[in-house]
Amino acid sequence: MGPQFAERFAKEWVDAWNAHDLDRVLSRYEDDFEMSSPIIRNLVGEISGTLKGKPAIRAYWAKALAAQPTLRFELLTVLTGVNSVTVYYKGHRGLAAEVFQFGTTGKVSKASAHYAEWQA
C-alpha cells in the first residue's frame, strides 16, 4: 500500500461520492465489509454505530444521500498506513476523516468515519 494507491483511492472515492453514485462507491468495498460511524446511530437507529455488509450499508448511504441531496466532499489530504488509508476531507458537517482497512482482495474490509464537529 503506497502513496500512489492511497491518492488514487481517495480521489476516486471522493469523485464517486460527489457524483452520488452508490454503485461506484460500493465497488471499492468487499461484500461483507463493516462500516462504523456516529451517524449510523441517529440515521438508522443502530446503537453500536456499526453496520455490516453491502445491503445494509447501501440502505444507510442511500438514506444519508436522500437527507443531503447537495452532499459534496472536498479532499484535503490522504494518509497512508499499513494496509490502510485515511482520507481527510471537508464535507457538509465540517472536517472529517475516514479510515479504510484493506483486505487481501485489495478492497476495503472495514471503514470508520470520524467528524470534528459531530453533534449527536
N, CA, C and O atoms as a GROMACS GRO file, in nm:
protein
  480
    1MET      N    1   0.086  -0.117   0.000
    1MET     CA    2   0.000   0.000   0.000
    1MET      C    3   0.091   0.123   0.000
    1MET      O    4   0.152   0.156   0.102
    2GLY      N    5   0.100   0.189  -0.113
    2GLY     CA    6   0.185   0.306  -0.122
    2GLY      C    7   0.107   0.434  -0.140
    2GLY      O    8  -0.016   0.432  -0.152
    3PRO      N    9   0.178   0.546  -0.140
    3PRO     CA   10   0.112   0.676  -0.155
    3PRO      C   11   0.034   0.692  -0.286
    3PRO      O   12  -0.070   0.758  -0.288
    4GLN      N   13   0.083   0.632  -0.394
    4GLN     CA   14   0.011   0.645  -0.522
    4GLN      C   15  -0.123   0.574  -0.516
    4GLN      O   16  -0.224   0.626  -0.563
    5PHE      N   17  -0.125   0.454  -0.457
    5PHE     CA   18  -0.251   0.382  -0.440
    5PHE      C   19  -0.346   0.464  -0.353
    5PHE      O   20  -0.463   0.480  -0.386
    6ALA      N   21  -0.294   0.516  -0.242
    6ALA     CA   22  -0.378   0.593  -0.148
    6ALA      C   23  -0.437   0.716  -0.215
    6ALA      O   24  -0.556   0.744  -0.199
    7GLU      N   25  -0.356   0.789  -0.290
    7GLU     CA   26  -0.404   0.909  -0.360
    7GLU      C   27  -0.512   0.874  -0.462
    7GLU      O   28  -0.615   0.941  -0.470
    8ARG      N   29  -0.488   0.769  -0.539
    8ARG     CA   30  -0.585   0.727  -0.641
    8ARG      C   31  -0.715   0.682  -0.575
    8ARG      O   32  -0.824   0.720  -0.620
    9PHE      N   33  -0.704   0.601  -0.469
    9PHE     CA   34  -0.823   0.556  -0.398
    9PHE      C   35  -0.904   0.676  -0.347
    9PHE      O   36  -1.025   0.682  -0.368
   10ALA      N   37  -0.836   0.770  -0.280
   10ALA     CA   38  -0.905   0.886  -0.222
   10ALA      C   39  -0.973   0.969  -0.328
   10ALA      O   40  -1.088   1.010  -0.311
   11LYS      N   41  -0.905   0.996  -0.439
   11LYS     CA   42  -0.965   1.077  -0.546
   11LYS      C   43  -1.088   1.007  -0.604
   11LYS      O   44  -1.192   1.070  -0.624
   12GLU      N   45  -1.075   0.877  -0.631
   12GLU     CA   46  -1.188   0.802  -0.687
   12GLU      C   47  -1.304   0.795  -0.588
   12GLU      O   48  -1.420   0.804  -0.628
   13TRP      N   49  -1.274   0.779  -0.459
   13TRP     CA   50  -1.376   0.773  -0.355
   13TRP      C   51  -1.453   0.905  -0.347
   13TRP      O   52  -1.576   0.905  -0.345
   14VAL      N   53  -1.380   1.017  -0.342
   14VAL     CA   54  -1.443   1.149  -0.336
   14VAL      C   55  -1.524   1.175  -0.463
   14VAL      O   56  -1.637   1.224  -0.455
   15ASP      N   57  -1.468   1.143  -0.579
   15ASP     CA   58  -1.540   1.163  -0.706
   15ASP      C   59  -1.670   1.084  -0.709
   15ASP      O   60  -1.773   1.136  -0.754
   16ALA      N   61  -1.667   0.959  -0.662
   16ALA     CA   62  -1.788   0.876  -0.662
   16ALA      C   63  -1.894   0.933  -0.568
   16ALA      O   64  -2.012   0.937  -0.602
   17TRP      N   65  -1.851   0.979  -0.449
   17TRP     CA   66  -1.946   1.041  -0.356
   17TRP      C   67  -2.003   1.171  -0.415
   17TRP      O   68  -2.123   1.196  -0.406
   18ASN      N   69  -1.918   1.252  -0.474
   18ASN     CA   70  -1.966   1.379  -0.531
   18ASN      C   71  -2.062   1.357  -0.648
   18ASN      O   72  -2.145   1.443  -0.677
   19ALA      N   73  -2.050   1.242  -0.714
   19ALA     CA   74  -2.144   1.206  -0.821
   19ALA      C   75  -2.270   1.140  -0.765
   19ALA      O   76  -2.365   1.114  -0.839
   20HIS      N   77  -2.271   1.114  -0.635
   20HIS     CA   78  -2.382   1.044  -0.567
   20HIS      C   79  -2.407   0.908  -0.631
   20HIS      O   80  -2.521   0.864  -0.644
   21ASP      N   81  -2.299   0.842  -0.671
   21ASP     CA   82  -2.305   0.714  -0.740
   21ASP      C   83  -2.271   0.601  -0.642
   21ASP      O   84  -2.154   0.565  -0.627
   22LEU      N   85  -2.373   0.547  -0.576
   22LEU     CA   86  -2.350   0.443  -0.475
   22LEU      C   87  -2.287   0.317  -0.532
   22LEU      O   88  -2.208   0.251  -0.464
   23ASP      N   89  -2.320   0.282  -0.655
   23ASP     CA   90  -2.257   0.164  -0.715
   23ASP      C   91  -2.107   0.184  -0.727
   23ASP      O   92  -2.029   0.093  -0.698
   24ARG      N   93  -2.066   0.301  -0.770
   24ARG     CA   94  -1.923   0.333  -0.781
   24ARG      C   95  -1.857   0.335  -0.644
   24ARG      O   96  -1.747   0.283  -0.627
   25VAL      N   97  -1.924   0.395  -0.546
   25VAL     CA   98  -1.868   0.398  -0.410
   25VAL      C   99  -1.851   0.255  -0.360
   25VAL      O  100  -1.743   0.217  -0.315
   26LEU      N  101  -1.956   0.176  -0.368
   26LEU     CA  102  -1.954   0.040  -0.313
   26LEU      C  103  -1.860  -0.055  -0.387
   26LEU      O  104  -1.822  -0.158  -0.332
   27SER      N  105  -1.823  -0.023  -0.510
   27SER     CA  106  -1.734  -0.111  -0.586
   27SER      C  107  -1.596  -0.122  -0.522
   27SER      O  108  -1.521  -0.213  -0.555
   28ARG      N  109  -1.562  -0.031  -0.432
   28ARG     CA  110  -1.431  -0.030  -0.365
   28ARG      C  111  -1.430  -0.114  -0.237
   28ARG      O  112  -1.326  -0.125  -0.171
   29TYR      N  113  -1.544  -0.174  -0.202
   29TYR     CA  114  -1.559  -0.245  -0.075
   29TYR      C  115  -1.587  -0.394  -0.097
   29TYR      O  116  -1.648  -0.433  -0.196
   30GLU      N  117  -1.539  -0.476  -0.002
   30GLU     CA  118  -1.573  -0.618  -0.002
   30GLU      C  119  -1.722  -0.633   0.029
   30GLU      O  120  -1.782  -0.544   0.090
   31ASP      N  121  -1.782  -0.743  -0.013
   31ASP     CA  122  -1.926  -0.764   0.007
   31ASP      C  123  -1.968  -0.761   0.153
   31ASP      O  124  -2.077  -0.714   0.186
   32ASP      N  125  -1.881  -0.811   0.242
   32ASP     CA  126  -1.916  -0.820   0.384
   32ASP      C  127  -1.843  -0.716   0.468
   32ASP      O  128  -1.820  -0.738   0.587
   33PHE      N  129  -1.807  -0.602   0.407
   33PHE     CA  130  -1.732  -0.501   0.482
   33PHE      C  131  -1.814  -0.443   0.597
   33PHE      O  132  -1.936  -0.452   0.599
   34GLU      N  133  -1.741  -0.383   0.691
   34GLU     CA  134  -1.802  -0.326   0.811
   34GLU      C  135  -1.778  -0.175   0.811
   34GLU      O  136  -1.667  -0.128   0.783
   35MET      N  137  -1.883  -0.100   0.842
   35MET     CA  138  -1.876   0.046   0.846
   35MET      C  139  -1.919   0.095   0.982
   35MET      O  140  -2.024   0.055   1.033
   36SER      N  141  -1.837   0.182   1.043
   36SER     CA  142  -1.871   0.243   1.172
   36SER      C  143  -1.875   0.394   1.157
   36SER      O  144  -1.788   0.454   1.095
   37SER      N  145  -1.978   0.453   1.216
   37SER     CA  146  -1.995   0.598   1.210
   37SER      C  147  -2.094   0.641   1.317
   37SER      O  148  -2.193   0.570   1.341
   38PRO      N  149  -2.070   0.754   1.382
   38PRO     CA  150  -2.170   0.801   1.479
   38PRO      C  151  -2.303   0.836   1.412
   38PRO      O  152  -2.406   0.838   1.478
   39ILE      N  153  -2.302   0.862   1.284
   39ILE     CA  154  -2.425   0.897   1.212
   39ILE      C  155  -2.517   0.774   1.200
   39ILE      O  156  -2.639   0.788   1.194
   40ILE      N  157  -2.458   0.656   1.195
   40ILE     CA  158  -2.538   0.533   1.186
   40ILE      C  159  -2.635   0.526   1.303
   40ILE      O  160  -2.750   0.484   1.287
   41ARG      N  161  -2.589   0.565   1.421
   41ARG     CA  162  -2.676   0.562   1.540
   41ARG      C  163  -2.802   0.645   1.517
   41ARG      O  164  -2.913   0.597   1.542
   42ASN      N  165  -2.786   0.765   1.470
   42ASN     CA  166  -2.900   0.856   1.454
   42ASN      C  167  -2.984   0.826   1.331
   42ASN      O  168  -3.107   0.829   1.337
   43LEU      N  169  -2.919   0.796   1.219
   43LEU     CA  170  -2.992   0.782   1.093
   43LEU      C  171  -3.068   0.651   1.082
   43LEU      O  172  -3.179   0.648   1.028
   44VAL      N  173  -3.009   0.542   1.133
   44VAL     CA  174  -3.077   0.413   1.120
   44VAL      C  175  -3.107   0.348   1.255
   44VAL      O  176  -3.166   0.240   1.260
   45GLY      N  177  -3.066   0.413   1.364
   45GLY     CA  178  -3.101   0.363   1.497
   45GLY      C  179  -3.020   0.244   1.544
   45GLY      O  180  -3.059   0.176   1.639
   46GLU      N  181  -2.907   0.217   1.480
   46GLU     CA  182  -2.820   0.107   1.523
   46GLU      C  183  -2.729   0.158   1.634
   46GLU      O  184  -2.636   0.234   1.608
   47ILE      N  185  -2.756   0.117   1.756
   47ILE     CA  186  -2.689   0.171   1.874
   47ILE      C  187  -2.538   0.150   1.871
   47ILE      O  188  -2.463   0.233   1.922
   48SER      N  189  -2.492   0.040   1.811
   48SER     CA  190  -2.349   0.012   1.806
   48SER      C  191  -2.275   0.110   1.715
   48SER      O  192  -2.154   0.126   1.726
   49GLY      N  193  -2.348   0.174   1.625
   49GLY     CA  194  -2.285   0.264   1.528
   49GLY      C  195  -2.214   0.190   1.417
   49GLY      O  196  -2.137   0.251   1.342
   50THR      N  197  -2.239   0.061   1.404
   50THR     CA  198  -2.170  -0.022   1.305
   50THR      C  199  -2.270  -0.104   1.224
   50THR      O  200  -2.365  -0.160   1.279
   51LEU      N  201  -2.248  -0.109   1.093
   51LEU     CA  202  -2.327  -0.193   1.003
   51LEU      C  203  -2.232  -0.286   0.929
   51LEU      O  204  -2.114  -0.255   0.912
   52LYS      N  205  -2.284  -0.400   0.885
   52LYS     CA  206  -2.200  -0.496   0.812
   52LYS      C  207  -2.272  -0.543   0.687
   52LYS      O  208  -2.391  -0.575   0.690
   53GLY      N  209  -2.198  -0.546   0.577
   53GLY     CA  210  -2.248  -0.598   0.450
   53GLY      C  211  -2.301  -0.488   0.359
   53GLY      O  212  -2.360  -0.390   0.405
   54LYS      N  213  -2.280  -0.507   0.230
   54LYS     CA  214  -2.320  -0.406   0.132
   54LYS      C  215  -2.470  -0.373   0.135
   54LYS      O  216  -2.504  -0.256   0.125
   55PRO      N  217  -2.560  -0.470   0.149
   55PRO     CA  218  -2.702  -0.434   0.150
   55PRO      C  219  -2.739  -0.336   0.262
   55PRO      O  220  -2.808  -0.238   0.238
   56ALA      N  221  -2.693  -0.364   0.383
   56ALA     CA  222  -2.725  -0.276   0.497
   56ALA      C  223  -2.661  -0.139   0.482
   56ALA      O  224  -2.722  -0.037   0.512
   57ILE      N  225  -2.537  -0.138   0.434
   57ILE     CA  226  -2.467  -0.010   0.421
   57ILE      C  227  -2.519   0.069   0.302
   57ILE      O  228  -2.526   0.192   0.307
   58ARG      N  229  -2.556   0.001   0.194
   58ARG     CA  230  -2.618   0.070   0.080
   58ARG      C  231  -2.745   0.142   0.125
   58ARG      O  232  -2.767   0.257   0.089
   59ALA      N  233  -2.828   0.074   0.203
   59ALA     CA  234  -2.953   0.134   0.252
   59ALA      C  235  -2.923   0.257   0.338
   59ALA      O  236  -2.989   0.360   0.325
   60TYR      N  237  -2.824   0.246   0.425
   60TYR     CA  238  -2.784   0.358   0.511
   60TYR      C  239  -2.733   0.475   0.426
   60TYR      O  240  -2.776   0.589   0.447
   61TRP      N  241  -2.643   0.448   0.333
   61TRP     CA  242  -2.589   0.556   0.250
   61TRP      C  243  -2.696   0.617   0.160
   61TRP      O  244  -2.695   0.738   0.136
   62ALA      N  245  -2.788   0.536   0.109
   62ALA     CA  246  -2.897   0.591   0.027
   62ALA      C  247  -2.983   0.686   0.110
   62ALA      O  248  -3.024   0.792   0.062
   63LYS      N  249  -3.010   0.648   0.233
   63LYS     CA  250  -3.087   0.734   0.323
   63LYS      C  251  -3.011   0.863   0.354
   63LYS      O  252  -3.070   0.971   0.358
   64ALA      N  253  -2.881   0.852   0.374
   64ALA     CA  254  -2.797   0.970   0.400
   64ALA      C  255  -2.795   1.064   0.280
   64ALA      O  256  -2.805   1.185   0.296
   65LEU      N  257  -2.782   1.008   0.160
   65LEU     CA  258  -2.782   1.092   0.040
   65LEU      C  259  -2.918   1.160   0.019
   65LEU      O  260  -2.924   1.275  -0.024
   66ALA      N  261  -3.025   1.089   0.049
   66ALA     CA  262  -3.159   1.149   0.036
   66ALA      C  263  -3.174   1.266   0.133
   66ALA      O  264  -3.240   1.365   0.102
   67ALA      N  265  -3.114   1.254   0.251
   67ALA     CA  266  -3.123   1.360   0.351
   67ALA      C  267  -3.032   1.478   0.318
   67ALA      O  268  -3.054   1.590   0.366
   68GLN      N  269  -2.928   1.454   0.237
   68GLN     CA  270  -2.832   1.559   0.200
   68GLN      C  271  -2.814   1.559   0.048
   68GLN      O  272  -2.709   1.517  -0.001
   69PRO      N  273  -2.914   1.605  -0.028
   69PRO     CA  274  -2.906   1.597  -0.175
   69PRO      C  275  -2.795   1.681  -0.237
   69PRO      O  276  -2.759   1.658  -0.352
   70THR      N  277  -2.740   1.776  -0.163
   70THR     CA  278  -2.631   1.857  -0.217
   70THR      C  279  -2.495   1.814  -0.161
   70THR      O  280  -2.398   1.889  -0.169
   71LEU      N  281  -2.489   1.693  -0.103
   71LEU     CA  282  -2.366   1.644  -0.042
   71LEU      C  283  -2.249   1.658  -0.139
   71LEU      O  284  -2.257   1.619  -0.256
   72ARG      N  285  -2.141   1.712  -0.087
   72ARG     CA  286  -2.018   1.729  -0.166
   72ARG      C  287  -1.900   1.724  -0.071
   72ARG      O  288  -1.902   1.785   0.036
   73PHE      N  289  -1.796   1.650  -0.111
   73PHE     CA  290  -1.673   1.638  -0.033
   73PHE      C  291  -1.560   1.711  -0.103
   73PHE      O  292  -1.552   1.713  -0.226
   74GLU      N  293  -1.472   1.772  -0.022
   74GLU     CA  294  -1.351   1.834  -0.074
   74GLU      C  295  -1.232   1.761  -0.010
   74GLU      O  296  -1.213   1.766   0.111
   75LEU      N  297  -1.154   1.694  -0.093
   75LEU     CA  298  -1.038   1.619  -0.045
   75LEU      C  299  -0.932   1.716   0.004
   75LEU      O  300  -0.891   1.806  -0.069
   76LEU      N  301  -0.886   1.696   0.128
   76LEU     CA  302  -0.782   1.781   0.186
   76LEU      C  303  -0.646   1.714   0.184
   76LEU      O  304  -0.547   1.774   0.141
   77THR      N  305  -0.639   1.589   0.230
   77THR     CA  306  -0.513   1.514   0.225
   77THR      C  307  -0.542   1.366   0.245
   77THR      O  308  -0.651   1.326   0.285
   78VAL      N  309  -0.441   1.287   0.216
   78VAL     CA  310  -0.451   1.142   0.228
   78VAL      C  311  -0.332   1.092   0.308
   78VAL      O  312  -0.218   1.135   0.285
   79LEU      N  313  -0.358   1.002   0.402
   79LEU     CA  314  -0.253   0.943   0.485
   79LEU      C  315  -0.247   0.794   0.454
   79LEU      O  316  -0.350   0.728   0.440
   80THR      N  317  -0.126   0.742   0.443
   80THR     CA  318  -0.106   0.601   0.410
   80THR      C  319  -0.054   0.525   0.531
   80THR      O  320   0.038   0.571   0.599
   81GLY      N  321  -0.114   0.410   0.558
   81GLY     CA  322  -0.069   0.324   0.667
   81GLY      C  323  -0.035   0.186   0.615
   81GLY      O  324  -0.017   0.167   0.495
   82VAL      N  325  -0.027   0.090   0.706
   82VAL     CA  326  -0.005  -0.050   0.668
   82VAL      C  327  -0.141  -0.111   0.638
   82VAL      O  328  -0.222  -0.130   0.729
   83ASN      N  329  -0.166  -0.140   0.514
   83ASN     CA  330  -0.296  -0.194   0.470
   83ASN      C  331  -0.412  -0.101   0.504
   83ASN      O  332  -0.525  -0.147   0.521
   84SER      N  333  -0.385   0.028   0.514
   84SER     CA  334  -0.492   0.123   0.544
   84SER      C  335  -0.463   0.258   0.480
   84SER      O  336  -0.349   0.294   0.450
   85VAL      N  337  -0.571   0.331   0.461
   85VAL     CA  338  -0.566   0.467   0.406
   85VAL      C  339  -0.662   0.552   0.489
   85VAL      O  340  -0.771   0.508   0.523
   86THR      N  341  -0.620   0.674   0.522
   86THR     CA  342  -0.708   0.770   0.587
   86THR      C  343  -0.730   0.886   0.492
   86THR      O  344  -0.635   0.948   0.444
   87VAL      N  345  -0.856   0.913   0.465
   87VAL     CA  346  -0.894   1.024   0.377
   87VAL      C  347  -0.946   1.137   0.466
   87VAL      O  348  -1.045   1.122   0.538
   88TYR      N  349  -0.878   1.249   0.460
   88TYR     CA  350  -0.916   1.367   0.538
   88TYR      C  351  -0.981   1.465   0.441
   88TYR      O  352  -0.922   1.503   0.340
   89TYR      N  353  -1.104   1.505   0.472
   89TYR     CA  354  -1.182   1.586   0.378
   89TYR      C  355  -1.274   1.682   0.452
   89TYR      O  356  -1.294   1.673   0.573
   90LYS      N  357  -1.329   1.773   0.374
   90LYS     CA  358  -1.429   1.866   0.425
   90LYS      C  359  -1.562   1.830   0.360
   90LYS      O  360  -1.571   1.815   0.238
   91GLY      N  361  -1.664   1.815   0.444
   91GLY     CA  362  -1.797   1.784   0.395
   91GLY      C  363  -1.898   1.880   0.456
   91GLY      O  364  -1.861   1.982   0.514
   92HIS      N  365  -2.025   1.848   0.443
   92HIS     CA  366  -2.130   1.937   0.493
   92HIS      C  367  -2.131   1.945   0.646
   92HIS      O  368  -2.189   2.038   0.701
   93ARG      N  369  -2.068   1.850   0.714
   93ARG     CA  370  -2.059   1.852   0.860
   93ARG      C  371  -1.930   1.919   0.908
   93ARG      O  372  -1.907   1.929   1.029
   94GLY      N  373  -1.847   1.965   0.816
   94GLY     CA  374  -1.717   2.022   0.852
   94GLY      C  375  -1.607   1.923   0.821
   94GLY      O  376  -1.616   1.846   0.726
   95LEU      N  377  -1.502   1.926   0.902
   95LEU     CA  378  -1.388   1.838   0.880
   95LEU      C  379  -1.422   1.694   0.917
   95LEU      O  380  -1.491   1.668   1.015
   96ALA      N  381  -1.370   1.602   0.836
   96ALA     CA  382  -1.396   1.460   0.859
   96ALA      C  383  -1.276   1.378   0.813
   96ALA      O  384  -1.196   1.422   0.730
   97ALA      N  385  -1.265   1.260   0.869
   97ALA     CA  386  -1.164   1.164   0.826
   97ALA      C  387  -1.228   1.026   0.824
   97ALA      O  388  -1.303   0.990   0.914
   98GLU      N  389  -1.196   0.951   0.721
   98GLU     CA  390  -1.241   0.812   0.715
   98GLU      C  391  -1.118   0.725   0.704
   98GLU      O  392  -1.028   0.751   0.623
   99VAL      N  393  -1.116   0.622   0.786
   99VAL     CA  394  -1.006   0.528   0.789
   99VAL      C  395  -1.054   0.400   0.720
   99VAL      O  396  -1.158   0.345   0.757
  100PHE      N  397  -0.979   0.355   0.621
  100PHE     CA  398  -1.015   0.238   0.542
  100PHE      C  399  -0.910   0.129   0.563
  100PHE      O  400  -0.792   0.151   0.539
  101GLN      N  401  -0.954   0.013   0.609
  101GLN     CA  402  -0.868  -0.104   0.622
  101GLN      C  403  -0.893  -0.192   0.500
  101GLN      O  404  -1.007  -0.220   0.465
  102PHE      N  405  -0.785  -0.236   0.436
  102PHE     CA  406  -0.798  -0.316   0.314
  102PHE      C  407  -0.772  -0.463   0.344
  102PHE      O  408  -0.679  -0.498   0.417
  103GLY      N  409  -0.855  -0.548   0.285
  103GLY     CA  410  -0.839  -0.692   0.298
  103GLY      C  411  -0.746  -0.746   0.192
  103GLY      O  412  -0.686  -0.671   0.116
  104THR      N  413  -0.736  -0.877   0.186
  104THR     CA  414  -0.646  -0.944   0.091
  104THR      C  415  -0.692  -0.927  -0.053
  104THR      O  416  -0.614  -0.947  -0.146
  105THR      N  417  -0.819  -0.889  -0.073
  105THR     CA  418  -0.872  -0.869  -0.209
  105THR      C  419  -0.830  -0.734  -0.267
  105THR      O  420  -0.850  -0.710  -0.386
  106GLY      N  421  -0.773  -0.647  -0.184
  106GLY     CA  422  -0.739  -0.512  -0.230
  106GLY      C  423  -0.856  -0.416  -0.218
  106GLY      O  424  -0.847  -0.300  -0.259
  107LYS      N  425  -0.966  -0.466  -0.161
  107LYS     CA  426  -1.083  -0.380  -0.140
  107LYS      C  427  -1.096  -0.352   0.010
  107LYS      O  428  -1.033  -0.417   0.093
  108VAL      N  429  -1.179  -0.254   0.043
  108VAL     CA  430  -1.199  -0.214   0.182
  108VAL      C  431  -1.276  -0.323   0.256
  108VAL      O  432  -1.382  -0.368   0.212
  109SER      N  433  -1.220  -0.366   0.370
  109SER     CA  434  -1.287  -0.465   0.454
  109SER      C  435  -1.352  -0.401   0.576
  109SER      O  436  -1.446  -0.455   0.634
  110LYS      N  437  -1.301  -0.283   0.615
  110LYS     CA  438  -1.354  -0.214   0.732
  110LYS      C  439  -1.328  -0.065   0.715
  110LYS      O  440  -1.221  -0.024   0.669
  111ALA      N  441  -1.427   0.016   0.754
  111ALA     CA  442  -1.411   0.161   0.745
  111ALA      C  443  -1.473   0.227   0.867
  111ALA      O  444  -1.572   0.179   0.922
  112SER      N  445  -1.413   0.338   0.909
  112SER     CA  446  -1.463   0.414   1.023
  112SER      C  447  -1.462   0.562   0.988
  112SER      O  448  -1.362   0.614   0.938
  113ALA      N  449  -1.573   0.629   1.013
  113ALA     CA  450  -1.585   0.772   0.986
  113ALA      C  451  -1.568   0.849   1.117
  113ALA      O  452  -1.615   0.806   1.222
  114HIS      N  453  -1.500   0.963   1.108
  114HIS     CA  454  -1.473   1.049   1.224
  114HIS      C  455  -1.503   1.192   1.184
  114HIS      O  456  -1.469   1.235   1.074
  115TYR      N  457  -1.566   1.267   1.275
  115TYR     CA  458  -1.608   1.404   1.246
  115TYR      C  459  -1.557   1.500   1.352
  115TYR      O  460  -1.564   1.471   1.471
  116ALA      N  461  -1.506   1.614   1.307
  116ALA     CA  462  -1.453   1.716   1.400
  116ALA      C  463  -1.565   1.788   1.473
  116ALA      O  464  -1.548   1.828   1.588
  117GLU      N  465  -1.677   1.804   1.408
  117GLU     CA  466  -1.786   1.883   1.465
  117GLU      C  467  -1.912   1.799   1.479
  117GLU      O  468  -2.021   1.844   1.442
  118TRP      N  469  -1.898   1.679   1.531
  118TRP     CA  470  -2.012   1.587   1.542
  118TRP      C  471  -2.111   1.635   1.649
  118TRP      O  472  -2.072   1.671   1.760
  119GLN      N  473  -2.237   1.635   1.614
  119GLN     CA  474  -2.346   1.666   1.707
  119GLN      C  475  -2.437   1.545   1.714
  119GLN      O  476  -2.495   1.504   1.614
  120ALA      N  477  -2.449   1.487   1.832
  120ALA     CA  478  -2.533   1.368   1.849
  120ALA      C  479  -2.679   1.402   1.838
  120ALA      O  480  -2.764   1.314   1.850
   0.00000   0.00000   0.00000
